[in-house]
Each structure stands twice: as C-alpha cells, then as structure tokens.
Amino acid sequence: MMPQDYVGPVMTLANLKRGNQLNMAYHGKQVMLTYEMPLAEIVLDFFDKLRACRAAMPRWTTSSRSTAPLTW
C-alpha cells in the first residue's frame, strides 16, 4: 500500500525491472499494486531503489513459479 503520489515512480521502477502488472486497487487515498517479476531483479538493488521513490515498506510473497508476485 502506498499513497497515490508514489504510484508513477513505483510503476516505472517495476517496469524497468521486467515486472508484469497483475493488479492495481485503490483503497481510499492508498493504492495497492501487485506485480510479478523475476526474483533476480529483486535480489540486487530493487528495495534500495524502491525506498528512494516511496515512503511505505513493501510486502511481498513468493510463489512456486520462477517469479515472485510483489505486492506494495
């Protein structure tokens, strides 16, 4: 979940990291983005770059596929 002001920068980062957007849901003034992306893109510097463009800490879950769904 993140404020609406951060949606653009977070979506840009996720797309640069080969992310595939699965869902975007609005909950009042908050937005929840769900992306699927290769784990290799997350391991290196994804969270450092994510922290630089938004205020909320991400929550993510893994799946048995070669990619991990990422929910902010």
N, CA, C and O atoms as a Tripos MOL2 file, in Angstrom:
@<TRIPOS>MOLECULE
protein
  288   287    72     0     0
PROTEIN
NO_CHARGES

@<TRIPOS>ATOM
      1 N           0.8490   -1.1670    0.0000 N.3       1 MET1
      2 CA          0.0000    0.0000    0.0000 C.3       1 MET1
      3 C           0.8970    1.2320    0.0000 C.2       1 MET1
      4 O           1.9210    1.2740    0.6810 O.2       1 MET1
      5 N           0.4960    2.2220   -0.7690 N.am      2 MET2
      6 CA          1.2700    3.4570   -0.8430 C.3       2 MET2
      7 C           0.3400    4.6090   -1.1640 C.2       2 MET2
      8 O          -0.7560    4.3990   -1.6850 O.2       2 MET2
      9 N           0.7670    5.8260   -0.8560 N.am      3 PRO3
     10 CA         -0.0130    6.9920   -1.2580 C.3       3 PRO3
     11 C          -0.0490    7.1120   -2.7860 C.2       3 PRO3
     12 O           0.8680    6.6670   -3.4770 O.2       3 PRO3
     13 N          -1.1100    7.7120   -3.2900 N.am      4 GLN4
     14 CA         -1.2720    7.8500   -4.7410 C.3       4 GLN4
     15 C          -0.1120    8.5900   -5.3880 C.2       4 GLN4
     16 O           0.1800    8.3570   -6.5610 O.2       4 GLN4
     17 N           0.5550    9.4740   -4.6610 N.am      5 ASP5
     18 CA          1.6660   10.2470   -5.2110 C.3       5 ASP5
     19 C           2.8390    9.3800   -5.6470 C.2       5 ASP5
     20 O           3.6340    9.8040   -6.4860 O.2       5 ASP5
     21 N           2.9640    8.1830   -5.1000 N.am      6 TYR6
     22 CA          4.1080    7.3210   -5.3900 C.3       6 TYR6
     23 C           3.8480    6.3060   -6.4990 C.2       6 TYR6
     24 O           4.7660    5.5920   -6.9020 O.2       6 TYR6
     25 N           2.6260    6.2290   -6.9960 N.am      7 VAL7
     26 CA          2.2760    5.1990   -7.9770 C.3       7 VAL7
     27 C           3.1400    5.2930   -9.2370 C.2       7 VAL7
     28 O           3.6680    4.2790   -9.6940 O.2       7 VAL7
     29 N           3.2890    6.4690   -9.7940 N.am      8 GLY8
     30 CA          4.0720    6.6290  -11.0310 C.3       8 GLY8
     31 C           5.5100    6.1670  -10.8990 C.2       8 GLY8
     32 O           5.9590    5.3450  -11.6980 O.2       8 GLY8
     33 N           6.2580    6.6740   -9.9040 N.am      9 PRO9
     34 CA          7.6480    6.2350   -9.7490 C.3       9 PRO9
     35 C           7.7920    4.7390   -9.4510 C.2       9 PRO9
     36 O           8.7190    4.0980   -9.9440 O.2       9 PRO9
     37 N           6.8860    4.1840   -8.6520 N.am     10 VAL10
     38 CA          6.9680    2.7580   -8.3260 C.3      10 VAL10
     39 C           6.6620    1.9110   -9.5550 C.2      10 VAL10
     40 O           7.3270    0.9010   -9.7860 O.2      10 VAL10
     41 N           5.6690    2.3030  -10.3440 N.am     11 MET11
     42 CA          5.3550    1.5570  -11.5680 C.3      11 MET11
     43 C           6.5190    1.6320  -12.5620 C.2      11 MET11
     44 O           6.8330    0.6440  -13.2260 O.2      11 MET11
     45 N           7.1500    2.7860  -12.6610 N.am     12 THR12
     46 CA          8.3020    2.9290  -13.5520 C.3      12 THR12
     47 C           9.4320    1.9970  -13.1260 C.2      12 THR12
     48 O          10.0300    1.3220  -13.9640 O.2      12 THR12
     49 N           9.7240    1.9580  -11.8340 N.am     13 LEU13
     50 CA         10.7690    1.0650  -11.3310 C.3      13 LEU13
     51 C          10.4300   -0.3940  -11.6050 C.2      13 LEU13
     52 O          11.2760   -1.1500  -12.0830 O.2      13 LEU13
     53 N           9.2030   -0.7910  -11.3070 N.am     14 ALA14
     54 CA          8.8030   -2.1880  -11.5210 C.3      14 ALA14
     55 C           8.8830   -2.5650  -12.9980 C.2      14 ALA14
     56 O           9.2960   -3.6790  -13.3210 O.2      14 ALA14
     57 N           8.5020   -1.6750  -13.8900 N.am     15 ASN15
     58 CA          8.5840   -1.9650  -15.3200 C.3      15 ASN15
     59 C          10.0320   -2.0690  -15.7850 C.2      15 ASN15
     60 O          10.3460   -2.9010  -16.6360 O.2      15 ASN15
     61 N          10.9160   -1.2400  -15.2410 N.am     16 LEU16
     62 CA         12.3370   -1.3240  -15.5870 C.3      16 LEU16
     63 C          12.9540   -2.6390  -15.1240 C.2      16 LEU16
     64 O          13.9200   -3.1220  -15.7160 O.2      16 LEU16
     65 N          12.3970   -3.2090  -14.0720 N.am     17 LYS17
     66 CA         12.8850   -4.4770  -13.5300 C.3      17 LYS17
     67 C          12.1430   -5.6830  -14.1250 C.2      17 LYS17
     68 O          12.0710   -6.7410  -13.5000 O.2      17 LYS17
     69 N          11.6060   -5.5190  -15.3090 N.am     18 ARG18
     70 CA         10.9050   -6.5860  -16.0490 C.3      18 ARG18
     71 C           9.6500   -7.0760  -15.3330 C.2      18 ARG18
     72 O           9.2880   -8.2490  -15.4300 O.2      18 ARG18
     73 N           8.9920   -6.1690  -14.6130 N.am     19 GLY19
     74 CA          7.7780   -6.5210  -13.8950 C.3      19 GLY19
     75 C           6.5620   -6.5600  -14.8010 C.2      19 GLY19
     76 O           6.4810   -5.8300  -15.7890 O.2      19 GLY19
     77 N           5.6280   -7.4130  -14.4540 N.am     20 ASN20
     78 CA          4.3620   -7.5540  -15.1500 C.3      20 ASN20
     79 C           3.2530   -7.1920  -14.1670 C.2      20 ASN20
     80 O           3.0500   -7.8910  -13.1750 O.2      20 ASN20
     81 N           2.5430   -6.1130  -14.4350 N.am     21 GLN21
     82 CA          1.4960   -5.6670  -13.5090 C.3      21 GLN21
     83 C           0.3160   -6.6160  -13.5500 C.2      21 GLN21
     84 O          -0.2300   -6.8950  -14.6180 O.2      21 GLN21
     85 N          -0.0770   -7.1120  -12.3860 N.am     22 LEU22
     86 CA         -1.2100   -8.0250  -12.2690 C.3      22 LEU22
     87 C          -2.4670   -7.3180  -11.7930 C.2      22 LEU22
     88 O          -3.5730   -7.6620  -12.2110 O.2      22 LEU22
     89 N          -2.3020   -6.3210  -10.9120 N.am     23 ASN23
     90 CA         -3.4760   -5.6740  -10.3460 C.3      23 ASN23
     91 C          -3.0940   -4.3120   -9.7770 C.2      23 ASN23
     92 O          -1.9590   -4.0970   -9.3520 O.2      23 ASN23
     93 N          -4.0640   -3.3940   -9.7780 N.am     24 MET24
     94 CA         -3.9210   -2.1150   -9.1070 C.3      24 MET24
     95 C          -5.2690   -1.8170   -8.4640 C.2      24 MET24
     96 O          -6.2840   -1.7190   -9.1540 O.2      24 MET24
     97 N          -5.2780   -1.6750   -7.1430 N.am     25 ALA25
     98 CA         -6.5260   -1.4530   -6.4080 C.3      25 ALA25
     99 C          -6.3970   -0.2110   -5.5490 C.2      25 ALA25
    100 O          -5.3930   -0.0140   -4.8640 O.2      25 ALA25
    101 N          -7.4230    0.6210   -5.5920 N.am     26 TYR26
    102 CA         -7.4650    1.8400   -4.7840 C.3      26 TYR26
    103 C          -8.2690    1.5680   -3.5260 C.2      26 TYR26
    104 O          -9.3640    1.0090   -3.5850 O.2      26 TYR26
    105 N          -7.7170    1.9670   -2.3870 N.am     27 HIS27
    106 CA         -8.3830    1.8530   -1.0890 C.3      27 HIS27
    107 C          -8.3380    3.2390   -0.4530 C.2      27 HIS27
    108 O          -7.4170    3.5550    0.2990 O.2      27 HIS27
    109 N          -9.3240    4.0500   -0.7560 N.am     28 GLY28
    110 CA         -9.3110    5.4330   -0.2860 C.3      28 GLY28
    111 C          -8.2050    6.2070   -0.9770 C.2      28 GLY28
    112 O          -8.1830    6.2970   -2.2050 O.2      28 GLY28
    113 N          -7.2930    6.7640   -0.2070 N.am     29 LYS29
    114 CA         -6.1720    7.5150   -0.7670 C.3      29 LYS29
    115 C          -4.9290    6.6510   -0.9280 C.2      29 LYS29
    116 O          -3.8660    7.1540   -1.2900 O.2      29 LYS29
    117 N          -5.0560    5.3520   -0.6600 N.am     30 GLN30
    118 CA         -3.9480    4.4090   -0.7840 C.3      30 GLN30
    119 C          -4.1330    3.5450   -2.0310 C.2      30 GLN30
    120 O          -5.2570    3.3110   -2.4740 O.2      30 GLN30
    121 N          -3.0220    3.0780   -2.5890 N.am     31 VAL31
    122 CA         -3.0500    2.2240   -3.7800 C.3      31 VAL31
    123 C          -2.2480    0.9640   -3.4890 C.2      31 VAL31
    124 O          -1.1670    1.0310   -2.9020 O.2      31 VAL31
    125 N          -2.7790   -0.1870   -3.9000 N.am     32 MET32
    126 CA         -2.0500   -1.4370   -3.7820 C.3      32 MET32
    127 C          -1.7330   -1.9320   -5.1860 C.2      32 MET32
    128 O          -2.6370   -2.1830   -5.9830 O.2      32 MET32
    129 N          -0.4500   -2.0700   -5.4860 N.am     33 LEU33
    130 CA         -0.0060   -2.5970   -6.7710 C.3      33 LEU33
    131 C           0.4420   -4.0300   -6.5730 C.2      33 LEU33
    132 O           1.1030   -4.3490   -5.5850 O.2      33 LEU33
    133 N           0.0850   -4.9010   -7.5140 N.am     34 THR34
    134 CA          0.5450   -6.2800   -7.4980 C.3      34 THR34
    135 C           1.2910   -6.5210   -8.7970 C.2      34 THR34
    136 O           0.7380   -6.3670   -9.8860 O.2      34 THR34
    137 N           2.5480   -6.8990   -8.6680 N.am     35 TYR35
    138 CA          3.4120   -7.1580   -9.8170 C.3      35 TYR35
    139 C           3.9960   -8.5540   -9.7130 C.2      35 TYR35
    140 O           4.1320   -9.1080   -8.6220 O.2      35 TYR35
    141 N           4.3340   -9.1050  -10.8520 N.am     36 GLU36
    142 CA          5.0800  -10.3530  -10.9430 C.3      36 GLU36
    143 C           6.3840   -9.9930  -11.6380 C.2      36 GLU36
    144 O           6.3790   -9.3640  -12.6960 O.2      36 GLU36
    145 N           7.5110  -10.3970  -11.0330 N.am     37 MET37
    146 CA          8.7920  -10.0980  -11.6560 C.3      37 MET37
    147 C           9.8060  -11.1730  -11.2900 C.2      37 MET37
    148 O           9.6540  -11.8610  -10.2810 O.2      37 MET37
    149 N          10.8390  -11.3140  -12.1120 N.am     38 PRO38
    150 CA         11.8700  -12.3180  -11.8210 C.3      38 PRO38
    151 C          12.5620  -12.0240  -10.4880 C.2      38 PRO38
    152 O          12.8570  -10.8730  -10.1690 O.2      38 PRO38
    153 N          12.8090  -13.0650   -9.7300 N.am     39 LEU39
    154 CA         13.4570  -12.9140   -8.4360 C.3      39 LEU39
    155 C          14.8330  -12.2680   -8.5790 C.2      39 LEU39
    156 O          15.2560  -11.5130   -7.7040 O.2      39 LEU39
    157 N          15.5240  -12.5540   -9.6600 N.am     40 ALA40
    158 CA         16.8570  -11.9730   -9.8850 C.3      40 ALA40
    159 C          16.8050  -10.4480   -9.9240 C.2      40 ALA40
    160 O          17.7790   -9.7950   -9.5500 O.2      40 ALA40
    161 N          15.7050   -9.8730  -10.3620 N.am     41 GLU41
    162 CA         15.5660   -8.4210  -10.4170 C.3      41 GLU41
    163 C          15.3590   -7.8230   -9.0290 C.2      41 GLU41
    164 O          15.6530   -6.6480   -8.8090 O.2      41 GLU41
    165 N          14.8580   -8.6190   -8.1030 N.am     42 ILE42
    166 CA         14.5640   -8.1450   -6.7540 C.3      42 ILE42
    167 C          15.8010   -8.2400   -5.8610 C.2      42 ILE42
    168 O          16.0100   -7.3880   -4.9970 O.2      42 ILE42
    169 N          16.6060   -9.2570   -6.0650 N.am     43 VAL43
    170 CA         17.7130   -9.5640   -5.1680 C.3      43 VAL43
    171 C          18.7610   -8.4580   -5.0990 C.2      43 VAL43
    172 O          19.2220   -8.1300   -4.0060 O.2      43 VAL43
    173 N          19.1430   -7.8850   -6.2090 N.am     44 LEU44
    174 CA         20.2760   -6.9600   -6.2180 C.3      44 LEU44
    175 C          20.0040   -5.6270   -5.5290 C.2      44 LEU44
    176 O          20.4900   -5.4060   -4.4200 O.2      44 LEU44
    177 N          19.2550   -4.7520   -6.1450 N.am     45 ASP45
    178 CA         19.1020   -3.4060   -5.5890 C.3      45 ASP45
    179 C          17.6760   -2.8970   -5.6450 C.2      45 ASP45
    180 O          17.4460   -1.6950   -5.5090 O.2      45 ASP45
    181 N          16.7290   -3.7720   -5.8390 N.am     46 PHE46
    182 CA         15.3500   -3.3460   -6.0130 C.3      46 PHE46
    183 C          14.8220   -2.5810   -4.7990 C.2      46 PHE46
    184 O          14.2390   -1.5080   -4.9540 O.2      46 PHE46
    185 N          15.0200   -3.1190   -3.5980 N.am     47 PHE47
    186 CA         14.4440   -2.4890   -2.4090 C.3      47 PHE47
    187 C          15.1050   -1.1520   -2.0940 C.2      47 PHE47
    188 O          14.4400   -0.2450   -1.5940 O.2      47 PHE47
    189 N          16.4010   -1.0100   -2.3750 N.am     48 ASP48
    190 CA         17.0600    0.2840   -2.1860 C.3      48 ASP48
    191 C          16.4560    1.3370   -3.1070 C.2      48 ASP48
    192 O          16.2010    2.4650   -2.6870 O.2      48 ASP48
    193 N          16.2310    0.9660   -4.3560 N.am     49 LYS49
    194 CA         15.6290    1.8960   -5.3050 C.3      49 LYS49
    195 C          14.1690    2.1670   -4.9710 C.2      49 LYS49
    196 O          13.6730    3.2760   -5.1700 O.2      49 LYS49
    197 N          13.4860    1.1490   -4.4640 N.am     50 LEU50
    198 CA         12.0870    1.3200   -4.0780 C.3      50 LEU50
    199 C          11.9670    2.2910   -2.9040 C.2      50 LEU50
    200 O          11.0930    3.1570   -2.8990 O.2      50 LEU50
    201 N          12.8380    2.1490   -1.9180 N.am     51 ARG51
    202 CA         12.8210    3.0620   -0.7780 C.3      51 ARG51
    203 C          13.0870    4.5040   -1.2020 C.2      51 ARG51
    204 O          12.6000    5.4450   -0.5760 O.2      51 ARG51
    205 N          13.8560    4.6620   -2.2600 N.am     52 ALA52
    206 CA         14.1860    6.0070   -2.7340 C.3      52 ALA52
    207 C          12.9820    6.7010   -3.3760 C.2      52 ALA52
    208 O          12.9580    7.9300   -3.4430 O.2      52 ALA52
    209 N          11.9960    5.9590   -3.8440 N.am     53 CYS53
    210 CA         10.8710    6.5850   -4.5570 C.3      53 CYS53
    211 C           9.5360    6.4770   -3.8410 C.2      53 CYS53
    212 O           8.5190    6.8690   -4.4140 O.2      53 CYS53
    213 N           9.4910    5.9710   -2.6290 N.am     54 ARG54
    214 CA          8.2260    5.9110   -1.9080 C.3      54 ARG54
    215 C           8.4570    5.7930   -0.4070 C.2      54 ARG54
    216 O           9.5740    5.5110    0.0270 O.2      54 ARG54
    217 N           7.4130    6.0050    0.3890 N.am     55 ALA55
    218 CA          7.5420    6.0530    1.8410 C.3      55 ALA55
    219 C           7.1470    4.7500    2.5390 C.2      55 ALA55
    220 O           7.6650    4.4690    3.6190 O.2      55 ALA55
    221 N           6.2550    3.9510    1.9660 N.am     56 ALA56
    222 CA          5.7570    2.7440    2.6330 C.3      56 ALA56
    223 C           6.6820    1.5600    2.3780 C.2      56 ALA56
    224 O           7.2400    1.4330    1.2880 O.2      56 ALA56
    225 N           6.8450    0.7050    3.3590 N.am     57 MET57
    226 CA          7.6490   -0.5010    3.1910 C.3      57 MET57
    227 C           6.8570   -1.5260    2.3780 C.2      57 MET57
    228 O           5.6560   -1.6820    2.5980 O.2      57 MET57
    229 N           7.5020   -2.2230    1.4490 N.am     58 PRO58
    230 CA          6.7890   -3.2100    0.6320 C.3      58 PRO58
    231 C           6.5430   -4.5100    1.3920 C.2      58 PRO58
    232 O           7.2880   -4.8730    2.3030 O.2      58 PRO58
    233 N           5.4990   -5.1850    0.9970 N.am     59 ARG59
    234 CA          5.2420   -6.5460    1.4630 C.3      59 ARG59
    235 C           5.2490   -7.4130    0.2220 C.2      59 ARG59
    236 O           4.6480   -7.0550   -0.7910 O.2      59 ARG59
    237 N           5.9170   -8.5380    0.2880 N.am     60 TRP60
    238 CA          5.9270   -9.3920   -0.8900 C.3      60 TRP60
    239 C           5.7970  -10.8390   -0.4850 C.2      60 TRP60
    240 O           6.2030  -11.2430    0.6040 O.2      60 TRP60
    241 N           5.2210  -11.6100   -1.3870 N.am     61 THR61
    242 CA          5.0370  -13.0300   -1.1630 C.3      61 THR61
    243 C           5.6660  -13.7800   -2.3260 C.2      61 THR61
    244 O           5.7730  -13.2540   -3.4340 O.2      61 THR61
    245 N           6.0740  -14.9970   -2.0680 N.am     62 THR62
    246 CA          6.6830  -15.7990   -3.1320 C.3      62 THR62
    247 C           5.7000  -16.8530   -3.6170 C.2      62 THR62
    248 O           4.7230  -17.1800   -2.9430 O.2      62 THR62
    249 N           5.9830  -17.3660   -4.7870 N.am     63 SER63
    250 CA          5.1780  -18.4510   -5.3320 C.3      63 SER63
    251 C           6.1090  -19.5560   -5.7800 C.2      63 SER63
    252 O           7.3290  -19.3970   -5.7230 O.2      63 SER63
    253 N           5.5640  -20.6630   -6.2200 N.am     64 SER64
    254 CA          6.3820  -21.7910   -6.6470 C.3      64 SER64
    255 C           6.8940  -21.6290   -8.0770 C.2      64 SER64
    256 O           7.6540  -22.4700   -8.5580 O.2      64 SER64
    257 N           6.4890  -20.5700   -8.7540 N.am     65 ARG65
    258 CA          6.9800  -20.3290  -10.1100 C.3      65 ARG65
    259 C           8.3490  -19.6900  -10.0490 C.2      65 ARG65
    260 O           8.8690  -19.4540   -8.9590 O.2      65 ARG65
    261 N           8.9450  -19.4060  -11.1910 N.am     66 SER66
    262 CA         10.2790  -18.8060  -11.2210 C.3      66 SER66
    263 C          10.2350  -17.3040  -10.9640 C.2      66 SER66
    264 O          11.2750  -16.6450  -10.9650 O.2      66 SER66
    265 N           9.0530  -16.7610  -10.7450 N.am     67 THR67
    266 CA          8.9170  -15.3470  -10.4310 C.3      67 THR67
    267 C           8.2120  -15.2030   -9.1020 C.2      67 THR67
    268 O           7.5670  -16.1380   -8.6280 O.2      67 THR67
    269 N           8.3330  -14.0410   -8.5050 N.am     68 ALA68
    270 CA          7.6990  -13.7940   -7.2120 C.3      68 ALA68
    271 C           6.7100  -12.6630   -7.3390 C.2      68 ALA68
    272 O           7.0950  -11.5560   -7.7170 O.2      68 ALA68
    273 N           5.4240  -12.9040   -7.0300 N.am     69 PRO69
    274 CA          4.4750  -11.7890   -7.0280 C.3      69 PRO69
    275 C           4.9020  -10.7670   -5.9760 C.2      69 PRO69
    276 O           5.2500  -11.1410   -4.8560 O.2      69 PRO69
    277 N           4.8790   -9.5330   -6.3120 N.am     70 LEU70
    278 CA          5.3030   -8.4680   -5.4250 C.3      70 LEU70
    279 C           4.1460   -7.5440   -5.1710 C.2      70 LEU70
    280 O           3.5720   -6.9890   -6.1080 O.2      70 LEU70
    281 N           3.7920   -7.3680   -3.9070 N.am     71 THR71
    282 CA          2.6550   -6.5210   -3.5550 C.3      71 THR71
    283 C           3.1430   -5.3610   -2.7190 C.2      71 THR71
    284 O           3.8160   -5.5610   -1.7080 O.2      71 THR71
    285 N           2.8110   -4.1450   -3.1320 N.am     72 TRP72
    286 CA          3.1600   -2.9550   -2.3600 C.3      72 TRP72
    287 C           1.9420   -2.4140   -1.7080 C.2      72 TRP72
    288 O           2.0150   -1.4060   -1.0050 O.2      72 TRP72
@<TRIPOS>BOND
     1     1     2 1
     2     2     3 1
     3     3     4 2
     4     3     5 am
     5     5     6 1
     6     6     7 1
     7     7     8 2
     8     7     9 am
     9     9    10 1
    10    10    11 1
    11    11    12 2
    12    11    13 am
    13    13    14 1
    14    14    15 1
    15    15    16 2
    16    15    17 am
    17    17    18 1
    18    18    19 1
    19    19    20 2
    20    19    21 am
    21    21    22 1
    22    22    23 1
    23    23    24 2
    24    23    25 am
    25    25    26 1
    26    26    27 1
    27    27    28 2
    28    27    29 am
    29    29    30 1
    30    30    31 1
    31    31    32 2
    32    31    33 am
    33    33    34 1
    34    34    35 1
    35    35    36 2
    36    35    37 am
    37    37    38 1
    38    38    39 1
    39    39    40 2
    40    39    41 am
    41    41    42 1
    42    42    43 1
    43    43    44 2
    44    43    45 am
    45    45    46 1
    46    46    47 1
    47    47    48 2
    48    47    49 am
    49    49    50 1
    50    50    51 1
    51    51    52 2
    52    51    53 am
    53    53    54 1
    54    54    55 1
    55    55    56 2
    56    55    57 am
    57    57    58 1
    58    58    59 1
    59    59    60 2
    60    59    61 am
    61    61    62 1
    62    62    63 1
    63    63    64 2
    64    63    65 am
    65    65    66 1
    66    66    67 1
    67    67    68 2
    68    67    69 am
    69    69    70 1
    70    70    71 1
    71    71    72 2
    72    71    73 am
    73    73    74 1
    74    74    75 1
    75    75    76 2
    76    75    77 am
    77    77    78 1
    78    78    79 1
    79    79    80 2
    80    79    81 am
    81    81    82 1
    82    82    83 1
    83    83    84 2
    84    83    85 am
    85    85    86 1
    86    86    87 1
    87    87    88 2
    88    87    89 am
    89    89    90 1
    90    90    91 1
    91    91    92 2
    92    91    93 am
    93    93    94 1
    94    94    95 1
    95    95    96 2
    96    95    97 am
    97    97    98 1
    98    98    99 1
    99    99   100 2
   100    99   101 am
   101   101   102 1
   102   102   103 1
   103   103   104 2
   104   103   105 am
   105   105   106 1
   106   106   107 1
   107   107   108 2
   108   107   109 am
   109   109   110 1
   110   110   111 1
   111   111   112 2
   112   111   113 am
   113   113   114 1
   114   114   115 1
   115   115   116 2
   116   115   117 am
   117   117   118 1
   118   118   119 1
   119   119   120 2
   120   119   121 am
   121   121   122 1
   122   122   123 1
   123   123   124 2
   124   123   125 am
   125   125   126 1
   126   126   127 1
   127   127   128 2
   128   127   129 am
   129   129   130 1
   130   130   131 1
   131   131   132 2
   132   131   133 am
   133   133   134 1
   134   134   135 1
   135   135   136 2
   136   135   137 am
   137   137   138 1
   138   138   139 1
   139   139   140 2
   140   139   141 am
   141   141   142 1
   142   142   143 1
   143   143   144 2
   144   143   145 am
   145   145   146 1
   146   146   147 1
   147   147   148 2
   148   147   149 am
   149   149   150 1
   150   150   151 1
   151   151   152 2
   152   151   153 am
   153   153   154 1
   154   154   155 1
   155   155   156 2
   156   155   157 am
   157   157   158 1
   158   158   159 1
   159   159   160 2
   160   159   161 am
   161   161   162 1
   162   162   163 1
   163   163   164 2
   164   163   165 am
   165   165   166 1
   166   166   167 1
   167   167   168 2
   168   167   169 am
   169   169   170 1
   170   170   171 1
   171   171   172 2
   172   171   173 am
   173   173   174 1
   174   174   175 1
   175   175   176 2
   176   175   177 am
   177   177   178 1
   178   178   179 1
   179   179   180 2
   180   179   181 am
   181   181   182 1
   182   182   183 1
   183   183   184 2
   184   183   185 am
   185   185   186 1
   186   186   187 1
   187   187   188 2
   188   187   189 am
   189   189   190 1
   190   190   191 1
   191   191   192 2
   192   191   193 am
   193   193   194 1
   194   194   195 1
   195   195   196 2
   196   195   197 am
   197   197   198 1
   198   198   199 1
   199   199   200 2
   200   199   201 am
   201   201   202 1
   202   202   203 1
   203   203   204 2
   204   203   205 am
   205   205   206 1
   206   206   207 1
   207   207   208 2
   208   207   209 am
   209   209   210 1
   210   210   211 1
   211   211   212 2
   212   211   213 am
   213   213   214 1
   214   214   215 1
   215   215   216 2
   216   215   217 am
   217   217   218 1
   218   218   219 1
   219   219   220 2
   220   219   221 am
   221   221   222 1
   222   222   223 1
   223   223   224 2
   224   223   225 am
   225   225   226 1
   226   226   227 1
   227   227   228 2
   228   227   229 am
   229   229   230 1
   230   230   231 1
   231   231   232 2
   232   231   233 am
   233   233   234 1
   234   234   235 1
   235   235   236 2
   236   235   237 am
   237   237   238 1
   238   238   239 1
   239   239   240 2
   240   239   241 am
   241   241   242 1
   242   242   243 1
   243   243   244 2
   244   243   245 am
   245   245   246 1
   246   246   247 1
   247   247   248 2
   248   247   249 am
   249   249   250 1
   250   250   251 1
   251   251   252 2
   252   251   253 am
   253   253   254 1
   254   254   255 1
   255   255   256 2
   256   255   257 am
   257   257   258 1
   258   258   259 1
   259   259   260 2
   260   259   261 am
   261   261   262 1
   262   262   263 1
   263   263   264 2
   264   263   265 am
   265   265   266 1
   266   266   267 1
   267   267   268 2
   268   267   269 am
   269   269   270 1
   270   270   271 1
   271   271   272 2
   272   271   273 am
   273   273   274 1
   274   274   275 1
   275   275   276 2
   276   275   277 am
   277   277   278 1
   278   278   279 1
   279   279   280 2
   280   279   281 am
   281   281   282 1
   282   282   283 1
   283   283   284 2
   284   283   285 am
   285   285   286 1
   286   286   287 1
   287   287   288 2
@<TRIPOS>SUBSTRUCTURE
     1 MET1         2 RESIDUE 1 A MET
     2 MET2         6 RESIDUE 1 A MET
     3 PRO3        10 RESIDUE 1 A PRO
     4 GLN4        14 RESIDUE 1 A GLN
     5 ASP5        18 RESIDUE 1 A ASP
     6 TYR6        22 RESIDUE 1 A TYR
     7 VAL7        26 RESIDUE 1 A VAL
     8 GLY8        30 RESIDUE 1 A GLY
     9 PRO9        34 RESIDUE 1 A PRO
    10 VAL10       38 RESIDUE 1 A VAL
    11 MET11       42 RESIDUE 1 A MET
    12 THR12       46 RESIDUE 1 A THR
    13 LEU13       50 RESIDUE 1 A LEU
    14 ALA14       54 RESIDUE 1 A ALA
    15 ASN15       58 RESIDUE 1 A ASN
    16 LEU16       62 RESIDUE 1 A LEU
    17 LYS17       66 RESIDUE 1 A LYS
    18 ARG18       70 RESIDUE 1 A ARG
    19 GLY19       74 RESIDUE 1 A GLY
    20 ASN20       78 RESIDUE 1 A ASN
    21 GLN21       82 RESIDUE 1 A GLN
    22 LEU22       86 RESIDUE 1 A LEU
    23 ASN23       90 RESIDUE 1 A ASN
    24 MET24       94 RESIDUE 1 A MET
    25 ALA25       98 RESIDUE 1 A ALA
    26 TYR26      102 RESIDUE 1 A TYR
    27 HIS27      106 RESIDUE 1 A HIS
    28 GLY28      110 RESIDUE 1 A GLY
    29 LYS29      114 RESIDUE 1 A LYS
    30 GLN30      118 RESIDUE 1 A GLN
    31 VAL31      122 RESIDUE 1 A VAL
    32 MET32      126 RESIDUE 1 A MET
    33 LEU33      130 RESIDUE 1 A LEU
    34 THR34      134 RESIDUE 1 A THR
    35 TYR35      138 RESIDUE 1 A TYR
    36 GLU36      142 RESIDUE 1 A GLU
    37 MET37      146 RESIDUE 1 A MET
    38 PRO38      150 RESIDUE 1 A PRO
    39 LEU39      154 RESIDUE 1 A LEU
    40 ALA40      158 RESIDUE 1 A ALA
    41 GLU41      162 RESIDUE 1 A GLU
    42 ILE42      166 RESIDUE 1 A ILE
    43 VAL43      170 RESIDUE 1 A VAL
    44 LEU44      174 RESIDUE 1 A LEU
    45 ASP45      178 RESIDUE 1 A ASP
    46 PHE46      182 RESIDUE 1 A PHE
    47 PHE47      186 RESIDUE 1 A PHE
    48 ASP48      190 RESIDUE 1 A ASP
    49 LYS49      194 RESIDUE 1 A LYS
    50 LEU50      198 RESIDUE 1 A LEU
    51 ARG51      202 RESIDUE 1 A ARG
    52 ALA52      206 RESIDUE 1 A ALA
    53 CYS53      210 RESIDUE 1 A CYS
    54 ARG54      214 RESIDUE 1 A ARG
    55 ALA55      218 RESIDUE 1 A ALA
    56 ALA56      222 RESIDUE 1 A ALA
    57 MET57      226 RESIDUE 1 A MET
    58 PRO58      230 RESIDUE 1 A PRO
    59 ARG59      234 RESIDUE 1 A ARG
    60 TRP60      238 RESIDUE 1 A TRP
    61 THR61      242 RESIDUE 1 A THR
    62 THR62      246 RESIDUE 1 A THR
    63 SER63      250 RESIDUE 1 A SER
    64 SER64      254 RESIDUE 1 A SER
    65 ARG65      258 RESIDUE 1 A ARG
    66 SER66      262 RESIDUE 1 A SER
    67 THR67      266 RESIDUE 1 A THR
    68 ALA68      270 RESIDUE 1 A ALA
    69 PRO69      274 RESIDUE 1 A PRO
    70 LEU70      278 RESIDUE 1 A LEU
    71 THR71      282 RESIDUE 1 A THR
    72 TRP72      286 RESIDUE 1 A TRP
